[in-house]
Amino acid sequence: MADEKLFIPLLLGTNRKERESENVAKWLFSQMQEREEIEPQYFDVRDFALPQDHYGTEIGERFPEWRDAIIKADGLIIVTPEYNRGYPGVLKSVLDLLLQEYIHKAVALVGVSAGPWGGTRVIEALLPVVRELGLAVTFTDINFTKIGSRFDEEGKLLDTAYEKRAKDLLDELIWMARTLRWGRENVPSRYHQK
């Protein structure tokens, strides 16, 4: 089992125009692609055609690629900016498309902000959400502070300190994802079959 790749989607959680968190998501996805243990898949909330008159798991079947990816997933990374101390509504809408599919899987959170807090408050705001979904959160968050100065105009990372932070986040996520996969496969639970 330790040799099997872990399937880990990354979700970019904002559809805002000129979003600087897209640089973070693309850079982190490239770091995931370099890891032999990971089979990554990139998702962007901008690509979800969410209806304006309905919500939640009742419409989850309209998004089979997302559903199938989360069913298969061993873990998940969420990259989200902090807007007014919270997360984008569209991120919550996408997360709420599913429920049981998330249970007993690892999640790592990456916060992005224009200010000095680096998305700390958005990560704090997301913790009860992902917990309610049944996800197990790593303690190795990444906080991108003052995002306007972290990447050049072509989206290249300028601050190499983030390379170690990404390594630490991925190392912990891999450990948790592998451990939880073993648990899902070997320990009976009312939430998943053995």
LINJO-V36825 format. One line per field, one symbol per residue. ss: DSSP state (H for helix, E for strand, - for the rest). psi: psi as a letter, one per 40 degrees, with the letter a starting at -180 (. if undefined). A space follows every 50 residues. Layout:
ss=???
psi=???
This chain:
ss=-----EEEEEEE--------HHHHHHHHHHHHH----EEEEEEEHHH--- ------HHHHHH-HHHHHHHHH--EEEEEEE-E--E--HHHHHHH----H HH--EEEEEEEE-------HHHHHHHHHHHHH--EEE----EEE--HHH- E-----E---HHHHHHHHHHHHHHHHHHHHHHHHHH--E--E--
psi=ddehihhhihhhfieiifheeddddddddddddehdehhihhihddehgh ieeiiaddedeegdddddddddidiihhhiihhfeaiidddddddedicd dehfiihihhihidaeefedddddddddddddeeihhiegihhhifdeee iadeehhdhededddddddddddddddddddddddehiieeii.
